[in-house]
């Protein structure tokens, strides 16, 4: 048995600002994608087999599509404060928890994510938020970082 998209709950908590530590739960995200951004390079030598594999710094990102531009506008204002100039280097922690009866619960935490400015896409289907990408500094699966130290 696998998880369905409906089994996920996406919550964000600003690290600082007027609502620091308070939860904002998303209702309108229609897709979510995490790219751990790990990079490996095979170092070749004079023989056919590689000498070793080198790991370089990851460039992780969390991206999602929301069916409601209004929800992202509210989230942006929740982080920065309504009617205020945006806070420089605003960061949030995202939590994405997957729960389904008969399947183990898994929890992802994305730490120190940067909040991009809001945008939108308007067409005959309504006004939706643009695909939004958040840079991530660390990601934990069930409480443990996924990155090599």
BELVENZI-V420160 format. One record per backbone hydrogen bond with DSSP energy under -1.0 kcal/mol. NH is the residue of the N-H (numbers start at 1). CO is the residue of the C=O. E is the energy in kcal/mol with one decimal. If there is no record, write none. Layout:
nh:NH co:CO e:E
nh:NH co:CO e:E
This chain:
nh:7 co:4 e:-1.8
nh:8 co:5 e:-1.5
nh:9 co:97 e:-1.6
nh:11 co:95 e:-2.5
nh:12 co:24 e:-2.4
nh:13 co:93 e:-1.9
nh:15 co:91 e:-2.9
nh:20 co:17 e:-1.5
nh:21 co:14 e:-2.7
nh:22 co:19 e:-2.1
nh:24 co:12 e:-2.2
nh:26 co:10 e:-2.4
nh:30 co:65 e:-2.5
nh:31 co:65 e:-1.4
nh:33 co:63 e:-3.3
nh:35 co:61 e:-2.7
nh:41 co:54 e:-2.7
nh:43 co:52 e:-3.0
nh:51 co:43 e:-2.6
nh:54 co:41 e:-3.2
nh:56 co:39 e:-2.1
nh:59 co:37 e:-1.5
nh:61 co:35 e:-2.1
nh:62 co:134 e:-2.6
nh:63 co:33 e:-3.1
nh:64 co:132 e:-2.0
nh:65 co:31 e:-1.6
nh:67 co:28 e:-3.2
nh:69 co:127 e:-1.5
nh:72 co:68 e:-1.1
nh:73 co:69 e:-2.3
nh:74 co:70 e:-2.4
nh:75 co:71 e:-2.3
nh:76 co:72 e:-2.8
nh:77 co:73 e:-2.3
nh:78 co:74 e:-2.4
nh:79 co:75 e:-2.1
nh:80 co:76 e:-2.3
nh:81 co:77 e:-2.8
nh:84 co:81 e:-1.5
nh:90 co:87 e:-1.0
nh:92 co:113 e:-1.9
nh:93 co:13 e:-2.3
nh:94 co:110 e:-2.2
nh:95 co:11 e:-2.9
nh:96 co:108 e:-2.5
nh:97 co:9 e:-2.0
nh:98 co:106 e:-3.1
nh:99 co:7 e:-2.1
nh:103 co:100 e:-2.0
nh:106 co:98 e:-1.8
nh:108 co:96 e:-2.8
nh:109 co:140 e:-2.2
nh:110 co:94 e:-2.9
nh:111 co:138 e:-2.8
nh:113 co:92 e:-2.8
nh:114 co:135 e:-1.2
nh:115 co:90 e:-1.3
nh:121 co:128 e:-3.1
nh:123 co:126 e:-2.2
nh:126 co:123 e:-2.0
nh:128 co:121 e:-2.8
nh:129 co:66 e:-1.1
nh:132 co:64 e:-2.6
nh:134 co:62 e:-3.4
nh:136 co:60 e:-1.4
nh:137 co:111 e:-2.1
nh:138 co:111 e:-1.1
nh:140 co:109 e:-2.9
nh:141 co:144 e:-2.7
nh:142 co:107 e:-3.3
nh:144 co:141 e:-1.3
nh:146 co:139 e:-2.1
